[in-house]
Amino acid sequence: MIKLFVPGRLCLFGEHTDWAGHYRTMNADIAMGAAIVTGIEQGIYAEVEKSTIFELYSDAPEINEQWQDFSCRMDEIELKRIAKSGSFFCYCAGVASYMLEWYKVGGVRIRITGMTLPMKSGLSSSAAICVLVARAFNLLYNLNLNTLGEMNIAYLGELRTNSRCGRLDQACAFGVKPNLMTFDGDEIEVRSLNVKKHLYWVFADLCAEKDTIRILSDLNKAYPFPSNEAERAEHEALGVRNLEIIERAATYMKEGKVEELGKLMTEAEAIFDAQVAPMSPALWAPKLHSVLQDPKIQPLVWGGKGVGSHGDGSVQFLARSEEAQQQLQDYLNSEGMRAYTLTIKPVHTVRRAIIPVAGFGTRLYPATRALKKDFFPMPCPDGMVRPVILILLEELIKSGIEEICLVLGSEEERQQYADYFERPLAEQHLNKLNPEAQEYENRILSIGKRLRYVYQKEKRGFGHAVYQAAHFAGNEPVLLLLGDTLYRSETNKPCALQLVEEYERYNSLMVSIHSVPIKDVSHYGILHGVWEDKDRTILNVNAMVEKPKASYAEEYLGVRNAQGEKEYYSVFGQYILTPEVFAQLYADIQQAEAEGDYTREIELTSALEAVRKKSGMMGVRLKGKMFDMGNPSALVRAVAEFNKPAPKNKK
């Protein structure tokens, strides 16, 4: 059984531009559509499992008054008939019929356990249930669809009903985060947006009437070719003017310009009223404008606008503060509307990093008898010879990391790090250095001020070593590097920074990945998943297998590249761990000790897999190369190759 949650969606900017942008297939002069859409905190909760038939049940008190349990055979004709029936379950049947027709799947049992999403209020409850059904089939039958694939099937399934949904409705598939969607004919792209400050939204069902079918019918008359000034004005509003609004909105969100973002909402509504609303009598919206202009609301908000197809459907505001958000919700509810809050929070930027260096380095004995392996010298492209640990620390600092925790094997080991990073060079040696090297000496001492130390006194595995830094990590994401692996970026951004930037887009457990030959898969943990982006850099991981046989990997773990060939991906050696990983490591340690086993190795891989199953994991294919130096042959290759400048790709 799998538990799922799919939120509703709120279109912040760019309503109607999804279908307008689709007309570019007929008229190239039409501007591309673009919208900023976010999942909301309200949604549908369900438990799903395989079945011989298609069946839906509900334990959700929110909808049980209008709910009747439903089941039918997995028969294409029957499912299509139900999809056209207009019944409560038509959307689910539409998606199921598509899945059966194109993927030849079996049945699914869906039990709705909670429904906090209001229906028929411009928040796409129909799209959410379609995404839920598509995701259930995808996960239960291992169809390897990425999120965009689930979204497209949800859309095509809903089209099999009498609904005329838009392409942006299924943005709820991407979860509770803002996304920029672009619509270029049949092409859709989705990109996550970052926000710098908390954004306190309030949206409300106006509890009035709107005629969505009439609105869409009237507005579509101007497409694909405008025939008069009014139609050209509609094209401009949903085209070039919308693109300019979207660009400014994304910038304001990224830079934390909350007041400007609120004013932009009001500006966007004014453009809609002037250039789009005159095209349909159904867009006359007295209640919407009365609420937008309510003098009791103005002191609480930075701005507001309509939602979805507009008319007297729903309204949204950007509140000035958390307190104002609550006051506004209470006021709207008191006025007979149904109001909800949505707080879009900035993703914690990654400020801390961990490097475990507790190992003795058995494979590099007897050198490690005299020198820890992370102090081995490494020739660098600039002509300097640096210890490995210094190279890693400089990569972290260039990536914006403020504090770094080294996991040592004992308190005695700290002295070597203190001598190197905290004790100034003797005057007699400093005077022999050229001015550039003397300045570099100050940089080393500056790095020392960022270092923190914890100790793994019991050798109980890599996960146990990482867990020693749990207090240091706090309740924030933390970057993890391996102490015996170096990284060389092929861009102007360090590998660690590339990973951090992807974390800020996806806000998920992250592992860096790289391809390995099929003959070598038995030496690595291999990850399988589906690509989330066209460039095949973000892998939505759905399986992790430790050191599989080549035959197993070839059959089950290959990931197709752009040429359709199978590739096999292993961890590149950099991770961004979320607080859930440390909670899982703690649970693993507690379980072992509860069983009286105080020597069991606690592995990071098993903790990562447990978190992945609960909340997902993204693999990031970085533009760079890794150099393992944990054994003699790898060390020889690293020394021979690391000092060669990498080919640079500025992107």
C-alpha angles and dihedrals in degrees: 000000000000126000117219138186123190119180130212118250135239121201106218097181136358106045115179093014093106094068092034091055090050089066089070085089086070103029119031091193091071111101120242115267120241135178139173108224131174136190113239133223092253118079151119124299120199147162116221135190139161120280139171090241138030109264138164129194134172136216091169112117090200092072106019093102090065097029128102120178112254137201139161140164119275090254119143096215093047093047092050090050091053090046090059094043097085090229125147089264099045094108093052091048091049092057093042091053091053092049092050094047097048105026103029092225129169126239133298133213113211122188115189106216099175138010116189094154116102115230128233093010103114093267096106103245088164091055091048093055090046091052090046092055093045091049092048092056091043095053099037095049098035094237092162094224116161122223093270089052091053089048093052093049090049088053094047091046092052090049087063087068126065089264120112098208124177128237093248094057093080092056084105085083088077095061134232100333135092118265134186110225123192125196117202108168106293092346120099126184127186125198126180116236128217123222124203100199136030112276114207109204127182120190128179141190104237089211089223131109134278133170106220094175091054092046093053093044093052096045094047090059089079092060144128092001122020115225103188143021094270092054091046088053090054090051090050094049094049092038129036096005091050092050089054091049092049093050092051093045093052090049093049091050092049093047096042095243095154099164091050090049091054092049088050090058090056090046092050091051091051091053090049092050093048101042109020109027094062088065094070132036086209088069092065097114114180096166094048092053093043090056094044090053097041106134091213090060100046097076090054100052144054092211146320145208145174126284133233116335088356122220115115093323112105140338132211133200136186105225122215095232144351089268092050089048091058093044091051093049091050092048095049091048090050089054092059099264128118107240130189135184130228122186115193107201129200113251111249105258111228107257102159136057138190128211116184110211099159097114122105095222097237094178090058096049132163091031090057089057087074104024133027110243093240087063094054109126118251125191110230132205092252091061096256123121110222133179112251093246092056092053090052094047092050090051089054095049092049086053093057098260112155104186130030127195120204115202106215131187095233142357089252090066092062092076092071091055092044091051092051103039104027109031114080116236114263112266093240091059096039092056090057092059123092117245092263092054091046089055089049089056089062089052091055091052090048090055089053090063090062096054126106126179136215129171135230101203094171117057098225103144140287095289090054090052092051091048091061086073094054094108090047091052092050115180094325137095113268133198117234123201128180116244095223100046129083127200132210118195121216092204136054088267122078115243091248091055091050088055094046092052092053090049090055089055098046104026091210141118104287136201125180114231140195134181122260128191117263090243090061101046093100089068096056145049104257123210127206128193146116128282115252096196139044093243090058095231100120116061119193096215117222101166140027119192121184114226099334124191114261092244092054093046092049092053101039113012107049118120117203119239126207090280092053093251123135119253129182122223131207132176112284092212103262126095139175107215121202124210088260090068093058090046089053093048089051090050090050092051092047092049092051093049092045086058090051093250109133096164102052111124114245108216126205092211094063091048091050091050092050091051091045091057091051103040110001138252133234125212116208121204101213125206098242148066132260127218116203113201100173096112135035099260093045090048091053091052092047093052091047097047110025094075092057112098112247120237106261126230107182094208 
